[in-house]
Every structure is written in structure tokens, then in C-alpha cells.
Amino acid sequence: MNHPTGSQPDAEMDLRGTPCPLNFVRTKLRLEKMADGELLEVWLDAGEPIEQVPDSLAMEGYKIEQIEERTGFFAVKVRRPVTSA
């Protein structure tokens, strides 16, 4: 079901079952390969992953646009910043 409030992600990553800090590292590497301004949706487990990964990404300068609780996991939408040339 599409939610009109959130924009469609350009890519998705399922990191359920991936421990910290590996889930953060994989998310960051994926974002670095994406184009400026693109949106990545990452699926994270409850507990340490959802507590740690969004904060770590924000500290790295990525914009957390949405955190949505789904059945048994969280979907985090994070945007790669547009860097000035």
C-alpha cells in the first residue's frame, strides 16, 4: 500500500537479521553509490538496529525522512544529500 505522504524510494535494502555495526556500514556504502538526492529505504530490526543506525546516518550528514514501524521491523527512508559542485 502506497502512502501519499512519503516519496517512493529509489532503492531498497533488507537488513533484517544484520547485526550492528554491519547494517550501518552496508547502508552507508549503498548510499555512497547512489546519486545525489536519491532516497533509500532500509529495513531494520527493532532494538539496537533501529536505535543506532538512523542516528549514525544522521551524524554522517544523511537526511532521515521517515521511520515507519511495520510488522516485525522498521522501514527507514534516508536521502543522500545533494553536494554542491
mmCIF file as gemmi writes it, N, C-alpha and C atoms, coordinates in Angstrom:
data_model
loop_
_atom_site.group_PDB
_atom_site.id
_atom_site.type_symbol
_atom_site.label_atom_id
_atom_site.label_alt_id
_atom_site.label_comp_id
_atom_site.label_asym_id
_atom_site.label_entity_id
_atom_site.label_seq_id
_atom_site.pdbx_PDB_ins_code
_atom_site.Cartn_x
_atom_site.Cartn_y
_atom_site.Cartn_z
_atom_site.occupancy
_atom_site.B_iso_or_equiv
_atom_site.pdbx_formal_charge
_atom_site.auth_seq_id
_atom_site.auth_asym_id
_atom_site.pdbx_PDB_model_num
ATOM 1 N N . MET Axp A 1 ? 0.842 -1.189 0 1 0 ? 1 A 1
ATOM 2 C CA . MET Axp A 1 ? 0 0 0 1 0 ? 1 A 1
ATOM 3 C C . MET Axp A 1 ? 0.879 1.242 0 1 0 ? 1 A 1
ATOM 4 N N . ASN Axp A 2 ? 0.662 2.113 -0.949 1 0 ? 2 A 1
ATOM 5 C CA . ASN Axp A 2 ? 1.471 3.326 -1.048 1 0 ? 2 A 1
ATOM 6 C C . ASN Axp A 2 ? 0.898 4.418 -0.157 1 0 ? 2 A 1
ATOM 7 N N . HIS Axp A 3 ? 1.783 5.129 0.508 1 0 ? 3 A 1
ATOM 8 C CA . HIS Axp A 3 ? 1.377 6.252 1.337 1 0 ? 3 A 1
ATOM 9 C C . HIS Axp A 3 ? 1.689 7.528 0.585 1 0 ? 3 A 1
ATOM 10 N N . PRO Axp A 4 ? 0.7 8.371 0.35 1 0 ? 4 A 1
ATOM 11 C CA . PRO Axp A 4 ? 0.939 9.58 -0.445 1 0 ? 4 A 1
ATOM 12 C C . PRO Axp A 4 ? 1.911 10.552 0.208 1 0 ? 4 A 1
ATOM 13 N N . THR Axp A 5 ? 2.059 10.481 1.543 1 0 ? 5 A 1
ATOM 14 C CA . THR Axp A 5 ? 2.941 11.421 2.227 1 0 ? 5 A 1
ATOM 15 C C . THR Axp A 5 ? 4.407 11.169 1.916 1 0 ? 5 A 1
ATOM 16 N N . GLY Axp A 6 ? 4.801 9.906 1.78 1 0 ? 6 A 1
ATOM 17 C CA . GLY Axp A 6 ? 6.204 9.594 1.548 1 0 ? 6 A 1
ATOM 18 C C . GLY Axp A 6 ? 6.498 9.412 0.072 1 0 ? 6 A 1
ATOM 19 N N . SER Axp A 7 ? 7.669 9.852 -0.35 1 0 ? 7 A 1
ATOM 20 C CA . SER Axp A 7 ? 8.036 9.644 -1.744 1 0 ? 7 A 1
ATOM 21 C C . SER Axp A 7 ? 8.544 8.221 -1.924 1 0 ? 7 A 1
ATOM 22 N N . GLN Axp A 8 ? 8.472 7.751 -3.145 1 0 ? 8 A 1
ATOM 23 C CA . GLN Axp A 8 ? 8.914 6.388 -3.445 1 0 ? 8 A 1
ATOM 24 C C . GLN Axp A 8 ? 10.433 6.311 -3.381 1 0 ? 8 A 1
ATOM 25 N N . PRO Axp A 9 ? 10.961 5.281 -2.709 1 0 ? 9 A 1
ATOM 26 C CA . PRO Axp A 9 ? 12.419 5.152 -2.656 1 0 ? 9 A 1
ATOM 27 C C . PRO Axp A 9 ? 12.996 4.759 -4.013 1 0 ? 9 A 1
ATOM 28 N N . ASP Axp A 10 ? 14.224 5.196 -4.251 1 0 ? 10 A 1
ATOM 29 C CA . ASP Axp A 10 ? 14.935 4.812 -5.479 1 0 ? 10 A 1
ATOM 30 C C . ASP Axp A 10 ? 15.522 3.408 -5.341 1 0 ? 10 A 1
ATOM 31 N N . ALA Axp A 11 ? 15.735 2.96 -4.11 1 0 ? 11 A 1
ATOM 32 C CA . ALA Axp A 11 ? 16.292 1.632 -3.868 1 0 ? 11 A 1
ATOM 33 C C . ALA Axp A 11 ? 15.847 1.158 -2.491 1 0 ? 11 A 1
ATOM 34 N N . GLU Axp A 12 ? 15.869 -0.173 -2.302 1 0 ? 12 A 1
ATOM 35 C CA . GLU Axp A 12 ? 15.514 -0.763 -1.021 1 0 ? 12 A 1
ATOM 36 C C . GLU Axp A 12 ? 16.607 -1.741 -0.597 1 0 ? 12 A 1
ATOM 37 N N . MET Axp A 13 ? 16.816 -1.828 0.704 1 0 ? 13 A 1
ATOM 38 C CA . MET Axp A 13 ? 17.761 -2.793 1.274 1 0 ? 13 A 1
ATOM 39 C C . MET Axp A 13 ? 17.095 -3.486 2.437 1 0 ? 13 A 1
ATOM 40 N N . ASP Axp A 14 ? 17.128 -4.807 2.445 1 0 ? 14 A 1
ATOM 41 C CA . ASP Axp A 14 ? 16.585 -5.581 3.552 1 0 ? 14 A 1
ATOM 42 C C . ASP Axp A 14 ? 17.751 -6.004 4.445 1 0 ? 14 A 1
ATOM 43 N N . LEU Axp A 15 ? 17.887 -5.332 5.584 1 0 ? 15 A 1
ATOM 44 C CA . LEU Axp A 15 ? 18.977 -5.648 6.51 1 0 ? 15 A 1
ATOM 45 C C . LEU Axp A 15 ? 18.452 -6.282 7.791 1 0 ? 15 A 1
ATOM 46 N N . ARG Axp A 16 ? 17.275 -6.9 7.711 1 0 ? 16 A 1
ATOM 47 C CA . ARG Axp A 16 ? 16.761 -7.614 8.872 1 0 ? 16 A 1
ATOM 48 C C . ARG Axp A 16 ? 17.686 -8.789 9.161 1 0 ? 16 A 1
ATOM 49 N N . GLY Axp A 17 ? 18.026 -8.966 10.432 1 0 ? 17 A 1
ATOM 50 C CA . GLY Axp A 17 ? 18.93 -10.042 10.822 1 0 ? 17 A 1
ATOM 51 C C . GLY Axp A 17 ? 20.399 -9.667 10.711 1 0 ? 17 A 1
ATOM 52 N N . THR Axp A 18 ? 20.686 -8.454 10.261 1 0 ? 18 A 1
ATOM 53 C CA . THR Axp A 18 ? 22.07 -7.993 10.142 1 0 ? 18 A 1
ATOM 54 C C . THR Axp A 18 ? 22.449 -7.259 11.425 1 0 ? 18 A 1
ATOM 55 N N . PRO Axp A 19 ? 23.532 -7.659 12.096 1 0 ? 19 A 1
ATOM 56 C CA . PRO Axp A 19 ? 23.893 -7.029 13.374 1 0 ? 19 A 1
ATOM 57 C C . PRO Axp A 19 ? 24.546 -5.668 13.196 1 0 ? 19 A 1
ATOM 58 N N . CYS Axp A 20 ? 24.516 -4.874 14.258 1 0 ? 20 A 1
ATOM 59 C CA . CYS Axp A 20 ? 25.27 -3.615 14.298 1 0 ? 20 A 1
ATOM 60 C C . CYS Axp A 20 ? 26.744 -3.964 14.496 1 0 ? 20 A 1
ATOM 61 N N . PRO Axp A 21 ? 27.7 -3.211 13.966 1 0 ? 21 A 1
ATOM 62 C CA . PRO Axp A 21 ? 27.503 -2.044 13.11 1 0 ? 21 A 1
ATOM 63 C C . PRO Axp A 21 ? 27.463 -2.385 11.627 1 0 ? 21 A 1
ATOM 64 N N . LEU Axp A 22 ? 27.375 -3.677 11.3 1 0 ? 22 A 1
ATOM 65 C CA . LEU Axp A 22 ? 27.406 -4.083 9.893 1 0 ? 22 A 1
ATOM 66 C C . LEU Axp A 22 ? 26.245 -3.485 9.101 1 0 ? 22 A 1
ATOM 67 N N . ASN Axp A 23 ? 25.073 -3.384 9.717 1 0 ? 23 A 1
ATOM 68 C CA . ASN Axp A 23 ? 23.925 -2.817 8.996 1 0 ? 23 A 1
ATOM 69 C C . ASN Axp A 23 ? 24.157 -1.343 8.652 1 0 ? 23 A 1
ATOM 70 N N . PHE Axp A 24 ? 24.782 -0.595 9.557 1 0 ? 24 A 1
ATOM 71 C CA . PHE Axp A 24 ? 25.109 0.801 9.275 1 0 ? 24 A 1
ATOM 72 C C . PHE Axp A 24 ? 26.136 0.904 8.146 1 0 ? 24 A 1
ATOM 73 N N . VAL Axp A 25 ? 27.173 0.069 8.221 1 0 ? 25 A 1
ATOM 74 C CA . VAL Axp A 25 ? 28.234 0.097 7.2 1 0 ? 25 A 1
ATOM 75 C C . VAL Axp A 25 ? 27.65 -0.206 5.816 1 0 ? 25 A 1
ATOM 76 N N . ARG Axp A 26 ? 26.811 -1.235 5.741 1 0 ? 26 A 1
ATOM 77 C CA . ARG Axp A 26 ? 26.205 -1.593 4.447 1 0 ? 26 A 1
ATOM 78 C C . ARG Axp A 26 ? 25.304 -0.484 3.925 1 0 ? 26 A 1
ATOM 79 N N . THR Axp A 27 ? 24.539 0.137 4.826 1 0 ? 27 A 1
ATOM 80 C CA . THR Axp A 27 ? 23.66 1.239 4.42 1 0 ? 27 A 1
ATOM 81 C C . THR Axp A 27 ? 24.48 2.405 3.886 1 0 ? 27 A 1
ATOM 82 N N . LYS Axp A 28 ? 25.54 2.76 4.6 1 0 ? 28 A 1
ATOM 83 C CA . LYS Axp A 28 ? 26.382 3.881 4.19 1 0 ? 28 A 1
ATOM 84 C C . LYS Axp A 28 ? 27.044 3.603 2.838 1 0 ? 28 A 1
ATOM 85 N N . LEU Axp A 29 ? 27.554 2.387 2.649 1 0 ? 29 A 1
ATOM 86 C CA . LEU Axp A 29 ? 28.187 2.038 1.371 1 0 ? 29 A 1
ATOM 87 C C . LEU Axp A 29 ? 27.183 2.141 0.231 1 0 ? 29 A 1
ATOM 88 N N . ARG Axp A 30 ? 25.957 1.691 0.468 1 0 ? 30 A 1
ATOM 89 C CA . ARG Axp A 30 ? 24.921 1.761 -0.58 1 0 ? 30 A 1
ATOM 90 C C . ARG Axp A 30 ? 24.589 3.217 -0.909 1 0 ? 30 A 1
ATOM 91 N N . LEU Axp A 31 ? 24.45 4.041 0.129 1 0 ? 31 A 1
ATOM 92 C CA . LEU Axp A 31 ? 24.15 5.459 -0.093 1 0 ? 31 A 1
ATOM 93 C C . LEU Axp A 31 ? 25.265 6.148 -0.874 1 0 ? 31 A 1
ATOM 94 N N . GLU Axp A 32 ? 26.507 5.765 -0.609 1 0 ? 32 A 1
ATOM 95 C CA . GLU Axp A 32 ? 27.638 6.387 -1.306 1 0 ? 32 A 1
ATOM 96 C C . GLU Axp A 32 ? 27.64 6.054 -2.796 1 0 ? 32 A 1
ATOM 97 N N . LYS Axp A 33 ? 27.005 4.937 -3.17 1 0 ? 33 A 1
ATOM 98 C CA . LYS Axp A 33 ? 26.939 4.557 -4.585 1 0 ? 33 A 1
ATOM 99 C C . LYS Axp A 33 ? 25.751 5.208 -5.301 1 0 ? 33 A 1
ATOM 100 N N . MET Axp A 34 ? 24.831 5.772 -4.545 1 0 ? 34 A 1
ATOM 101 C CA . MET Axp A 34 ? 23.633 6.363 -5.135 1 0 ? 34 A 1
ATOM 102 C C . MET Axp A 34 ? 23.915 7.79 -5.581 1 0 ? 34 A 1
ATOM 103 N N . ALA Axp A 35 ? 23.042 8.289 -6.44 1 0 ? 35 A 1
ATOM 104 C CA . ALA Axp A 35 ? 23.189 9.664 -6.925 1 0 ? 35 A 1
ATOM 105 C C . ALA Axp A 35 ? 22.715 10.647 -5.858 1 0 ? 35 A 1
ATOM 106 N N . ASP Axp A 36 ? 23.209 11.872 -5.943 1 0 ? 36 A 1
ATOM 107 C CA . ASP Axp A 36 ? 22.787 12.91 -5.011 1 0 ? 36 A 1
ATOM 108 C C . ASP Axp A 36 ? 21.272 13.044 -5.01 1 0 ? 36 A 1
ATOM 109 N N . GLY Axp A 37 ? 20.7 13.132 -3.817 1 0 ? 37 A 1
ATOM 110 C CA . GLY Axp A 37 ? 19.27 13.355 -3.694 1 0 ? 37 A 1
ATOM 111 C C . GLY Axp A 37 ? 18.415 12.107 -3.785 1 0 ? 37 A 1
ATOM 112 N N . GLU Axp A 38 ? 19.017 10.948 -4.056 1 0 ? 38 A 1
ATOM 113 C CA . GLU Axp A 38 ? 18.223 9.718 -4.157 1 0 ? 38 A 1
ATOM 114 C C . GLU Axp A 38 ? 17.82 9.218 -2.773 1 0 ? 38 A 1
ATOM 115 N N . LEU Axp A 39 ? 16.706 8.481 -2.752 1 0 ? 39 A 1
ATOM 116 C CA . LEU Axp A 39 ? 16.12 8.009 -1.494 1 0 ? 39 A 1
ATOM 117 C C . LEU Axp A 39 ? 16.281 6.498 -1.371 1 0 ? 39 A 1
ATOM 118 N N . LEU Axp A 40 ? 16.793 6.059 -0.227 1 0 ? 40 A 1
ATOM 119 C CA . LEU Axp A 40 ? 16.998 4.637 0.055 1 0 ? 40 A 1
ATOM 120 C C . LEU Axp A 40 ? 16.088 4.226 1.2 1 0 ? 40 A 1
ATOM 121 N N . GLU Axp A 41 ? 15.38 3.119 1.019 1 0 ? 41 A 1
ATOM 122 C CA . GLU Axp A 41 ? 14.58 2.567 2.111 1 0 ? 41 A 1
ATOM 123 C C . GLU Axp A 41 ? 15.319 1.356 2.665 1 0 ? 41 A 1
ATOM 124 N N . VAL Axp A 42 ? 15.576 1.39 3.979 1 0 ? 42 A 1
ATOM 125 C CA . VAL Axp A 42 ? 16.314 0.314 4.645 1 0 ? 42 A 1
ATOM 126 C C . VAL Axp A 42 ? 15.389 -0.352 5.652 1 0 ? 42 A 1
ATOM 127 N N . TRP Axp A 43 ? 15.365 -1.685 5.644 1 0 ? 43 A 1
ATOM 128 C CA . TRP Axp A 43 ? 14.554 -2.436 6.597 1 0 ? 43 A 1
ATOM 129 C C . TRP Axp A 43 ? 15.454 -2.894 7.725 1 0 ? 43 A 1
ATOM 130 N N . LEU Axp A 44 ? 15.111 -2.472 8.945 1 0 ? 44 A 1
ATOM 131 C CA . LEU Axp A 44 ? 15.933 -2.762 10.119 1 0 ? 44 A 1
ATOM 132 C C . LEU Axp A 44 ? 15.104 -3.448 11.2 1 0 ? 44 A 1
ATOM 133 N N . ASP Axp A 45 ? 15.788 -4.263 11.999 1 0 ? 45 A 1
ATOM 134 C CA . ASP Axp A 45 ? 15.143 -4.916 13.129 1 0 ? 45 A 1
ATOM 135 C C . ASP Axp A 45 ? 14.901 -3.912 14.255 1 0 ? 45 A 1
ATOM 136 N N . ALA Axp A 46 ? 13.968 -4.278 15.147 1 0 ? 46 A 1
ATOM 137 C CA . ALA Axp A 46 ? 13.745 -3.489 16.357 1 0 ? 46 A 1
ATOM 138 C C . ALA Axp A 46 ? 14.957 -3.629 17.269 1 0 ? 46 A 1
ATOM 139 N N . GLY Axp A 47 ? 15.023 -2.792 18.304 1 0 ? 47 A 1
ATOM 140 C CA . GLY Axp A 47 ? 16.127 -2.858 19.253 1 0 ? 47 A 1
ATOM 141 C C . GLY Axp A 47 ? 17.315 -2.033 18.778 1 0 ? 47 A 1
ATOM 142 N N . GLU Axp A 48 ? 18.501 -2.61 18.95 1 0 ? 48 A 1
ATOM 143 C CA . GLU Axp A 48 ? 19.736 -1.874 18.65 1 0 ? 48 A 1
ATOM 144 C C . GLU Axp A 48 ? 19.78 -1.328 17.218 1 0 ? 48 A 1
ATOM 145 N N . PRO Axp A 49 ? 19.401 -2.115 16.179 1 0 ? 49 A 1
ATOM 146 C CA . PRO Axp A 49 ? 19.495 -1.562 14.821 1 0 ? 49 A 1
ATOM 147 C C . PRO Axp A 49 ? 18.69 -0.271 14.621 1 0 ? 49 A 1
ATOM 148 N N . ILE Axp A 50 ? 17.423 -0.257 15.029 1 0 ? 50 A 1
ATOM 149 C CA . ILE Axp A 50 ? 16.614 0.939 14.788 1 0 ? 50 A 1
ATOM 150 C C . ILE Axp A 50 ? 17.031 2.082 15.716 1 0 ? 50 A 1
ATOM 151 N N . GLU Axp A 51 ? 17.636 1.737 16.85 1 0 ? 51 A 1
ATOM 152 C CA . GLU Axp A 51 ? 18.11 2.779 17.76 1 0 ? 51 A 1
ATOM 153 C C . GLU Axp A 51 ? 19.421 3.39 17.271 1 0 ? 51 A 1
ATOM 154 N N . GLN Axp A 52 ? 20.282 2.584 16.658 1 0 ? 52 A 1
ATOM 155 C CA . GLN Axp A 52 ? 21.625 3.034 16.308 1 0 ? 52 A 1
ATOM 156 C C . GLN Axp A 52 ? 21.771 3.563 14.88 1 0 ? 52 A 1
ATOM 157 N N . VAL Axp A 53 ? 21.214 2.84 13.914 1 0 ? 53 A 1
ATOM 158 C CA . VAL Axp A 53 ? 21.503 3.145 12.508 1 0 ? 53 A 1
ATOM 159 C C . VAL Axp A 53 ? 21.01 4.538 12.086 1 0 ? 53 A 1
ATOM 160 N N . PRO Axp A 54 ? 19.748 4.919 12.354 1 0 ? 54 A 1
ATOM 161 C CA . PRO Axp A 54 ? 19.326 6.267 11.924 1 0 ? 54 A 1
ATOM 162 C C . PRO Axp A 54 ? 20.169 7.381 12.536 1 0 ? 54 A 1
ATOM 163 N N . ASP Axp A 55 ? 20.505 7.255 13.827 1 0 ? 55 A 1
ATOM 164 C CA . ASP Axp A 55 ? 21.338 8.274 14.474 1 0 ? 55 A 1
ATOM 165 C C . ASP Axp A 55 ? 22.716 8.346 13.832 1 0 ? 55 A 1
ATOM 166 N N . SER Axp A 56 ? 23.291 7.186 13.56 1 0 ? 56 A 1
ATOM 167 C CA . SER Axp A 56 ? 24.623 7.149 12.939 1 0 ? 56 A 1
ATOM 168 C C . SER Axp A 56 ? 24.596 7.775 11.551 1 0 ? 56 A 1
ATOM 169 N N . LEU Axp A 57 ? 23.545 7.481 10.777 1 0 ? 57 A 1
ATOM 170 C CA . LEU Axp A 57 ? 23.42 8.067 9.436 1 0 ? 57 A 1
ATOM 171 C C . LEU Axp A 57 ? 23.267 9.583 9.516 1 0 ? 57 A 1
ATOM 172 N N . ALA Axp A 58 ? 22.446 10.042 10.465 1 0 ? 58 A 1
ATOM 173 C CA . ALA Axp A 58 ? 22.24 11.49 10.626 1 0 ? 58 A 1
ATOM 174 C C . ALA Axp A 58 ? 23.56 12.188 10.972 1 0 ? 58 A 1
ATOM 175 N N . MET Axp A 59 ? 24.371 11.541 11.821 1 0 ? 59 A 1
ATOM 176 C CA . MET Axp A 59 ? 25.67 12.128 12.186 1 0 ? 59 A 1
ATOM 177 C C . MET Axp A 59 ? 26.607 12.193 10.988 1 0 ? 59 A 1
ATOM 178 N N . GLU Axp A 60 ? 26.401 11.304 10.009 1 0 ? 60 A 1
ATOM 179 C CA . GLU Axp A 60 ? 27.224 11.306 8.801 1 0 ? 60 A 1
ATOM 180 C C . GLU Axp A 60 ? 26.704 12.308 7.765 1 0 ? 60 A 1
ATOM 181 N N . GLY Axp A 61 ? 25.59 12.976 8.081 1 0 ? 61 A 1
ATOM 182 C CA . GLY Axp A 61 ? 25.076 14.004 7.176 1 0 ? 61 A 1
ATOM 183 C C . GLY Axp A 61 ? 23.946 13.551 6.272 1 0 ? 61 A 1
ATOM 184 N N . TYR Axp A 62 ? 23.426 12.338 6.494 1 0 ? 62 A 1
ATOM 185 C CA . TYR Axp A 62 ? 22.303 11.856 5.689 1 0 ? 62 A 1
ATOM 186 C C . TYR Axp A 62 ? 20.995 12.297 6.336 1 0 ? 62 A 1
ATOM 187 N N . LYS Axp A 63 ? 19.988 12.547 5.503 1 0 ? 63 A 1
ATOM 188 C CA . LYS Axp A 63 ? 18.701 13.037 5.994 1 0 ? 63 A 1
ATOM 189 C C . LYS Axp A 63 ? 17.741 11.867 6.182 1 0 ? 63 A 1
ATOM 190 N N . ILE Axp A 64 ? 17.312 11.651 7.426 1 0 ? 64 A 1
ATOM 191 C CA . ILE Axp A 64 ? 16.316 10.616 7.712 1 0 ? 64 A 1
ATOM 192 C C . ILE Axp A 64 ? 14.948 11.238 7.439 1 0 ? 64 A 1
ATOM 193 N N . GLU Axp A 65 ? 14.25 10.743 6.428 1 0 ? 65 A 1
ATOM 194 C CA . GLU Axp A 65 ? 12.973 11.344 6.041 1 0 ? 65 A 1
ATOM 195 C C . GLU Axp A 65 ? 11.778 10.699 6.727 1 0 ? 65 A 1
ATOM 196 N N . GLN Axp A 66 ? 11.898 9.402 7.033 1 0 ? 66 A 1
ATOM 197 C CA . GLN Axp A 66 ? 10.755 8.722 7.625 1 0 ? 66 A 1
ATOM 198 C C . GLN Axp A 66 ? 11.222 7.447 8.31 1 0 ? 66 A 1
ATOM 199 N N . ILE Axp A 67 ? 10.64 7.169 9.461 1 0 ? 67 A 1
ATOM 200 C CA . ILE Axp A 67 ? 10.823 5.877 10.125 1 0 ? 67 A 1
ATOM 201 C C . ILE Axp A 67 ? 9.425 5.328 10.349 1 0 ? 67 A 1
ATOM 202 N N . GLU Axp A 68 ? 9.155 4.208 9.727 1 0 ? 68 A 1
ATOM 203 C CA . GLU Axp A 68 ? 7.814 3.626 9.775 1 0 ? 68 A 1
ATOM 204 C C . GLU Axp A 68 ? 7.878 2.241 10.405 1 0 ? 68 A 1
ATOM 205 N N . GLU Axp A 69 ? 7.052 2.024 11.42 1 0 ? 69 A 1
ATOM 206 C CA . GLU Axp A 69 ? 7.006 0.697 12.044 1 0 ? 69 A 1
ATOM 207 C C . GLU Axp A 69 ? 6.112 -0.198 11.211 1 0 ? 69 A 1
ATOM 208 N N . ARG Axp A 70 ? 6.64 -1.326 10.824 1 0 ? 70 A 1
ATOM 209 C CA . ARG Axp A 70 ? 5.876 -2.308 10.06 1 0 ? 70 A 1
ATOM 210 C C . ARG Axp A 70 ? 5.78 -3.588 10.884 1 0 ? 70 A 1
ATOM 211 N N . THR Axp A 71 ? 5.243 -4.629 10.331 1 0 ? 71 A 1
ATOM 212 C CA . THR Axp A 71 ? 5.069 -5.87 11.085 1 0 ? 71 A 1
ATOM 213 C C . THR Axp A 71 ? 6.417 -6.538 11.326 1 0 ? 71 A 1
ATOM 214 N N . GLY Axp A 72 ? 6.936 -6.388 12.535 1 0 ? 72 A 1
ATOM 215 C CA . GLY Axp A 72 ? 8.162 -7.069 12.913 1 0 ? 72 A 1
ATOM 216 C C . GLY Axp A 72 ? 9.457 -6.37 12.534 1 0 ? 72 A 1
ATOM 217 N N . PHE Axp A 73 ? 9.367 -5.205 11.909 1 0 ? 73 A 1
ATOM 218 C CA . PHE Axp A 73 ? 10.592 -4.476 11.542 1 0 ? 73 A 1
ATOM 219 C C . PHE Axp A 73 ? 10.264 -3.003 11.308 1 0 ? 73 A 1
ATOM 220 N N . PHE Axp A 74 ? 11.287 -2.23 11.046 1 0 ? 74 A 1
ATOM 221 C CA . PHE Axp A 74 ? 11.124 -0.807 10.761 1 0 ? 74 A 1
ATOM 222 C C . PHE Axp A 74 ? 11.647 -0.502 9.363 1 0 ? 74 A 1
ATOM 223 N N . ALA Axp A 75 ? 10.948 0.387 8.665 1 0 ? 75 A 1
ATOM 224 C CA . ALA Axp A 75 ? 11.402 0.859 7.362 1 0 ? 75 A 1
ATOM 225 C C . ALA Axp A 75 ? 11.887 2.297 7.536 1 0 ? 75 A 1
ATOM 226 N N . VAL Axp A 76 ? 13.136 2.528 7.218 1 0 ? 76 A 1
ATOM 227 C CA . VAL Axp A 76 ? 13.742 3.849 7.366 1 0 ? 76 A 1
ATOM 228 C C . VAL Axp A 76 ? 14.039 4.392 5.978 1 0 ? 76 A 1
ATOM 229 N N . LYS Axp A 77 ? 13.522 5.586 5.693 1 0 ? 77 A 1
ATOM 230 C CA . LYS Axp A 77 ? 13.833 6.238 4.423 1 0 ? 77 A 1
ATOM 231 C C . LYS Axp A 77 ? 14.904 7.291 4.678 1 0 ? 77 A 1
ATOM 232 N N . VAL Axp A 78 ? 16.014 7.134 3.991 1 0 ? 78 A 1
ATOM 233 C CA . VAL Axp A 78 ? 17.152 8.043 4.165 1 0 ? 78 A 1
ATOM 234 C C . VAL Axp A 78 ? 17.568 8.577 2.802 1 0 ? 78 A 1
ATOM 235 N N . ARG Axp A 79 ? 17.81 9.89 2.736 1 0 ? 79 A 1
ATOM 236 C CA . ARG Axp A 79 ? 18.149 10.529 1.469 1 0 ? 79 A 1
ATOM 237 C C . ARG Axp A 79 ? 19.618 10.893 1.433 1 0 ? 79 A 1
ATOM 238 N N . ARG Axp A 80 ? 20.231 10.604 0.303 1 0 ? 80 A 1
ATOM 239 C CA . ARG Axp A 80 ? 21.616 11.04 0.093 1 0 ? 80 A 1
ATOM 240 C C . ARG Axp A 80 ? 21.601 12.55 -0.143 1 0 ? 80 A 1
ATOM 241 N N . PRO Axp A 81 ? 22.418 13.295 0.56 1 0 ? 81 A 1
ATOM 242 C CA . PRO Axp A 81 ? 22.391 14.754 0.376 1 0 ? 81 A 1
ATOM 243 C C . PRO Axp A 81 ? 22.911 15.171 -0.992 1 0 ? 81 A 1
ATOM 244 N N . VAL Axp A 82 ? 22.434 16.308 -1.437 1 0 ? 82 A 1
ATOM 245 C CA . VAL Axp A 82 ? 22.921 16.868 -2.697 1 0 ? 82 A 1
ATOM 246 C C . VAL Axp A 82 ? 24.147 17.698 -2.341 1 0 ? 82 A 1
ATOM 247 N N . THR Axp A 83 ? 25.277 17.3 -2.894 1 0 ? 83 A 1
ATOM 248 C CA . THR Axp A 83 ? 26.506 18.02 -2.603 1 0 ? 83 A 1
ATOM 249 C C . THR Axp A 83 ? 26.734 19.097 -3.662 1 0 ? 83 A 1
ATOM 250 N N . SER Axp A 84 ? 27.18 20.239 -3.211 1 0 ? 84 A 1
ATOM 251 C CA . SER Axp A 84 ? 27.439 21.312 -4.167 1 0 ? 84 A 1
ATOM 252 C C . SER Axp A 84 ? 28.749 21.029 -4.89 1 0 ? 84 A 1
ATOM 253 N N . ALA Axp A 85 ? 28.752 21.333 -6.163 1 0 ? 85 A 1
ATOM 254 C CA . ALA Axp A 85 ? 29.919 21.004 -7.008 1 0 ? 85 A 1
ATOM 255 C C . ALA Axp A 85 ? 31.107 21.883 -6.651 1 0 ? 85 A 1
